Amino acid sequence: MDEYLYHYTDANGLVGILTEGKLRASHFGYMNDGQELIYYILNFLNPATTTFINEKALSEKLFEKFKEHYRINNPFFQPFSANLFITSFSEEGNDLSMWRSYTPQGGFSIGFAKEGIKSLVSKNEEFSQCKYIDRNSEKLSATEYVREVFQRPYVLKELSKENSNGFQNVMNYLKREYSFQAVNVKNIEFSHEKEWRLCYFIKSNDDKIKFRTKGQLIIPYIEIDLTKFIDKVQIAIGPGPYYKMQYSYMSYLGFKSKFQLSVKGTNHNYRNL
């Protein structure tokens, strides 16, 4: 039996995903918990990197050269500077706390086969389960991760060039890898969400980037074509004032959908979520 992951959305999101066969991934800076990524890099990965360099784990000559380059360019991660675009899923498709958090006025969860989502991933993309951390015990894990990154063949090759181009390539690599590592880290208080994230690292001038507005915000996003690897989805209708009406009209939407639909209701009552 296929294992499914669920994306929570409102009515507009549901109609767009089903009729266009595409899912939006928004810039991480506009996520509700985007500060989690920034916090992890600035408070764990950056300090662990500084410690690693100051311990002279590199050769003496290389250490002096790279340390100066790092000092000038640090912090190499600034809020909103990482071109990460993210869309989220949960292992839970009918969770009351998720309905309350993400669709308080009523909404839907759309279930996609996990293997189908995995098939969407290629170079500069990441699909992985969120790691829920206790911030007080995460320092050692971050230190071990940084040491492992600096032992990777690409990093060692670029460092061995001992010039600014090689050092900058390392900085760019760290920025991307640290972002992918940190984007899946969340506070342990959210562990009930059982979240997975599909992440894309996109250049700022990439034609894939589009824009939508929300109030005064201009939000960058990209579209992910799901139809190549996914042909059927599971729909759960969340609790809301129009629950019965939504359920009865879902068959009409099925005729316009890019996917085969399996629809079910929720066992939670609507009480002004």
HELIX and SHEET records of a PDB file:
HELIX    1   1 ALA A   11  GLU A   20  1                                  10    
HELIX    2   2 PHE A   28  TYR A   30  5                                   3    
HELIX    3   3 GLY A   34  TYR A   40  1                                   7    
HELIX    4   4 ILE A   41  LEU A   45  3                                   5    
HELIX    5   5 ASN A   46  ASN A   54  1                                   9    
HELIX    6   6 GLU A   60  ASN A   73  1                                  14    
HELIX    7   7 LEU A   96  TYR A  102  1                                   7    
HELIX    8   8 LYS A  114  LYS A  118  1                                   5    
HELIX    9   9 ARG A  135  SER A  137  5                                   3    
HELIX   10  10 LYS A  139  VAL A  149  1                                  11    
HELIX   11  11 PRO A  153  LEU A  159  1                                   7    
HELIX   12  12 SER A  164  ALA A  182  1                                  19    
HELIX   13  13 ILE A  188  GLU A  193  5                                   6    
HELIX   14  14 TYR A  243  LYS A  256  1                                  14    
SHEET    1   A 4 TYR A   4  THR A   9  0                                        
SHEET    2   A 4 PHE A 108  ALA A 113 -1                                        
SHEET    3   A 4 LYS A 232  ILE A 237 -1                                        
SHEET    4   A 4 GLN A 260  LYS A 264  1                                        
SHEET    1   B 6 GLU A 125  GLN A 129  0                                        
SHEET    2   B 6 GLU A 195  PHE A 201 -1                                        
SHEET    3   B 6 LEU A  84  SER A  90 -1                                        
SHEET    4   B 6 LYS A  22  HIS A  27 -1                                        
SHEET    5   B 6 LEU A 217  ASP A 225 -1                                        
SHEET    6   B 6 LYS A 210  LYS A 214 -1                                        
SHEET    1   C 2 LYS A 131  ILE A 133  0                                        
SHEET    2   C 2 VAL A 185  ASN A 187  1                                        
END                                                                             
